[in-house]
Amino acid sequence: MILTGPAIEARRQRGDIVIDPYDPARLNPNSYNLSLHDELLVYSDLELDMAKPARFTRHRIPEEGLTLYPHRLYLARTAERTETRNLVPMLEGRSSVGRLGLFIHVTAGFGDVGFCGFWTLEMFCVQPVRIYAGVEIGQIFYHTLEGEPLNYAEAPGAGGKYQHNRDIQPSLLYREFDQDPQGELFEHAGG
């Protein structure tokens, strides 16, 4: 089940939900609006290798906004740090943002129980669109659990590599690759 706005507020007061900074005016009937931070990362290479760290450049969103272009992936983050206990957090783009052809998370809107940090946004646009720092870009909502939750950082396959982040997180998938004695790459099972 999805929490209602009043249930989000009650769980926030109990400590199951942390949103920092928090503004009660951003609470919706069944979600809370998160805003866009003022920086973006853009990968430098046109071809990315899952087994290697990717190079990127950092860009600040100026007061007059920044235009995003199709066929590029822009990594951003929320201005708010969230923490969730005993619930599953999910992130979706706001419909007003989606109606401009801007997707704020290409594949990763699903959070883990116990996640603590900023949400990295995987932004992609259908046509050029100007964005602004501070805009309410997405909405976080919460599912209840059935069963005893595993700690995010200790769960098999999770590894907690994005836990307690303080910045935009490029892909850390390369950490799941090792080299065997012959120097060949292989991926860890489960993850």
C-alpha positions in Angstrom: 0.0 0.0 0.0 1.1 3.6 -0.7 1.1 6.1 2.2 -1.2 9.1 2.1 0.1 12.6 2.7 -1.1 12.6 6.3 0.5 9.1 6.8 3.8 10.5 5.3 3.7 13.3 7.9 2.9 10.9 10.7 5.8 8.6 9.7 8.1 11.6 9.4 7.2 12.7 13.0 7.9 9.1 14.1 11.3 9.1 12.4 10.6 6.5 9.7 10.9 9.2 7.1 13.5 12.0 7.0 13.4 14.7 4.4 15.9 17.5 4.9 15.1 20.3 4.3 11.4 19.7 4.7 8.6 22.1 3.7 5.0 21.1 4.6 3.7 23.0 1.6 5.3 20.3 -0.7 3.2 17.5 0.9 0.7 16.1 -1.6 -2.2 13.7 -1.2 0.1 10.7 -1.5 3.7 12.0 -2.1 6.1 14.8 -1.3 7.8 17.0 -4.0 11.6 17.0 -4.2 13.5 19.8 -5.9 16.5 19.9 -8.3 19.9 20.8 -7.0 22.0 23.3 -8.9 24.6 21.0 -10.5 24.7 18.3 -13.2 27.2 15.7 -14.4 27.5 14.8 -18.0 29.5 11.8 -19.2 32.5 12.9 -21.3 32.8 9.7 -23.4 30.2 8.8 -26.0 30.8 5.1 -25.3 30.7 3.9 -21.7 32.2 0.8 -20.3 30.3 -0.9 -17.4 33.6 -2.3 -16.0 35.4 1.0 -15.7 34.7 4.3 -14.0 33.2 6.8 -16.4 34.7 10.2 -16.9 32.3 13.2 -16.6 32.2 17.0 -16.5 30.3 19.0 -13.8 28.0 21.9 -14.8 26.3 24.4 -12.6 22.7 25.4 -13.5 22.8 29.2 -13.7 20.0 31.4 -12.5 18.7 31.9 -16.0 18.4 28.1 -16.4 20.3 25.5 -18.5 19.0 23.9 -21.7 19.2 20.1 -21.9 19.4 18.4 -25.3 18.2 15.0 -26.6 20.5 12.1 -26.9 22.5 13.0 -23.8 22.1 11.6 -20.3 22.3 14.2 -17.5 22.9 13.2 -13.9 21.6 15.5 -11.3 20.4 15.1 -7.7 17.7 16.3 -5.4 18.4 19.2 -3.1 16.8 17.2 -0.3 18.5 14.4 1.6 16.1 11.6 2.5 16.3 8.6 4.8 13.7 5.9 5.1 13.1 3.2 7.7 10.5 0.4 7.5 9.2 1.7 4.2 10.1 1.4 0.5 10.7 4.9 -1.0 9.9 5.4 -4.7 10.7 8.4 -6.9 8.6 9.6 -9.9 8.7 12.6 -12.1 6.0 15.2 -11.6 3.4 15.1 -14.4 4.0 18.8 -15.3 7.7 17.9 -15.9 6.9 14.8 -17.9 4.5 16.8 -20.1 7.6 18.8 -21.2 9.2 15.5 -22.4 11.7 15.4 -19.5 12.3 12.1 -17.7 14.0 12.5 -14.4 14.9 8.8 -13.8 15.5 6.6 -16.8 15.4 3.4 -14.9 16.0 3.9 -11.2 13.0 5.2 -9.3 12.9 2.4 -6.9 14.6 2.9 -3.5 15.7 0.4 -0.9 14.5 0.2 2.7 17.1 2.0 4.8 18.5 4.2 2.0 20.0 7.4 3.3 21.2 10.1 1.0 20.4 12.3 -2.0 18.5 10.9 -5.0 20.6 10.9 -8.2 18.4 11.8 -11.1 19.0 10.2 -14.6 17.6 13.0 -16.7 16.8 12.6 -20.4 14.7 14.8 -22.7 12.7 14.2 -25.8 13.3 17.7 -27.2 15.4 20.7 -25.8 14.1 21.9 -22.5 15.4 24.6 -20.1 15.7 23.6 -16.5 16.1 25.6 -13.3 17.7 24.8 -10.0 15.2 24.6 -7.2 12.3 23.6 -9.3 10.1 20.9 -7.8 11.3 18.1 -10.2 9.9 14.9 -8.8 7.8 13.3 -6.1 8.8 10.7 -3.5 6.2 8.3 -2.2 6.3 5.3 0.1 5.1 1.7 0.1 4.5 -0.3 3.2 6.4 -3.6 3.8 5.4 -7.1 4.4 8.0 -9.1 6.3 11.1 -8.1 8.2 13.3 -5.7 6.2 17.0 -6.3 5.5 19.4 -3.5 6.1 20.2 -1.8 2.7 23.9 -1.8 3.3 24.0 -5.4 4.3 21.5 -7.0 1.9 23.0 -9.5 -0.5 23.4 -7.9 -3.9 22.8 -4.3 -2.7 26.2 -3.6 -1.2 25.2 -0.1 -0.2 27.5 1.6 -2.7 25.3 4.6 -2.9 24.4 4.8 0.8 25.2 8.1 2.6 26.1 9.8 -0.6 26.7 13.6 -0.5 26.8 14.4 -4.2 25.5 13.3 -7.6 26.5 9.6 -8.1 27.7 8.4 -11.5 27.4 4.7 -12.1 29.5 2.6 -9.7 28.6 -0.6 -11.5 32.4 -1.1 -12.2 32.8 -2.0 -8.5 30.9 -5.2 -9.1 33.5 -6.4 -11.6 36.7 -8.2 -10.5 39.7 -9.5 -12.4 40.6 -13.1 -12.3 44.2 -14.3 -12.4 44.2 -14.3 -16.2 43.2 -10.6 -16.2 39.7 -11.3 -17.6 36.8 -9.4 -16.2 33.8 -11.1 -14.6 30.8 -9.9 -12.8 29.7 -10.9 -9.3 26.6 -13.0 -9.2 23.4 -11.4 -7.9 23.3 -7.7 -8.3 
